[in-house]
Amino acid sequence: ESAGALIMGPTLKYLDSVDDPNQAPEVIYDGLEFVNFVPLPHWGNERFQEPLGLIKRNLESDGYEVITFSDTQTIVVKDGERELF
């Protein structure tokens, strides 16, 4: 699911605009850094498009590489190479 993809990147910064941080006992913005980009799911989904566009712009403004993918796509990383399916 989307949280599983998001946590793989370097940060969860700005994602609190789509998920209420007040529902969590602790807020942590650090990702696991398994990949050096922010995987941003649900791209093209009408329900999320406006907040995701803002999140993407803010992350890129902070210097993060953002890879967007739709609800029917996945990102595969193997030997440092990325492929979108």
C-alpha positions in Angstrom: 0.0 0.0 0.0 1.0 3.6 -0.1 2.5 3.9 3.4 4.7 0.9 2.6 6.1 2.7 -0.5 6.5 6.1 1.2 8.4 4.8 4.2 11.1 3.3 1.8 12.3 6.8 0.9 14.3 9.4 2.9 11.5 11.4 4.3 7.8 11.6 5.2 7.9 15.4 5.3 4.8 17.2 4.0 2.7 14.0 4.0 0.8 15.2 7.0 -1.4 17.2 4.6 -3.0 13.9 3.5 -2.8 11.9 6.7 -3.6 13.5 10.1 -0.5 13.3 12.4 -2.8 13.8 15.4 -4.0 10.2 15.0 -0.5 8.8 15.7 1.1 8.5 19.1 4.3 9.8 17.7 5.2 11.6 14.5 8.4 10.7 12.7 9.3 12.3 9.5 12.4 10.2 8.7 12.0 7.4 6.1 14.0 4.2 6.1 16.2 5.4 3.2 16.1 2.1 1.3 15.8 4.2 -1.8 17.3 7.7 -2.4 14.1 9.2 -3.8 10.6 9.8 -2.5 8.1 7.3 -4.0 4.8 9.2 -4.3 1.8 6.8 -4.9 -1.7 7.5 -6.1 -0.5 9.9 -8.8 -3.4 10.7 -11.1 -6.0 9.7 -8.6 -8.6 12.5 -8.5 -9.1 12.1 -4.8 -5.4 12.9 -4.0 -4.2 14.9 -6.9 -4.3 18.4 -5.4 -2.5 17.6 -2.1 -0.1 15.3 -3.9 0.9 18.0 -6.3 1.6 20.4 -3.4 3.6 17.6 -1.6 5.6 17.0 -4.8 6.4 20.6 -5.3 7.5 21.1 -1.7 9.7 18.0 -1.6 11.4 19.0 -4.9 11.8 22.5 -3.5 13.7 20.9 -0.6 15.9 19.0 -3.0 14.3 15.6 -2.9 13.9 13.6 -6.1 10.3 12.5 -6.3 9.1 9.5 -8.4 5.3 9.5 -8.9 3.3 6.4 -9.7 -0.3 5.6 -10.2 -2.6 3.1 -8.4 -1.9 0.6 -11.1 1.9 1.0 -11.2 4.9 -0.1 -9.1 8.5 0.9 -8.9 11.1 -1.9 -9.0 14.6 -1.1 -7.8 17.3 -3.7 -8.6 21.0 -3.2 -8.5 20.5 0.5 -8.2 18.4 0.6 -11.4 14.8 1.8 -11.2 12.0 0.7 -13.4 8.3 1.8 -13.4 5.8 -0.9 -14.3 
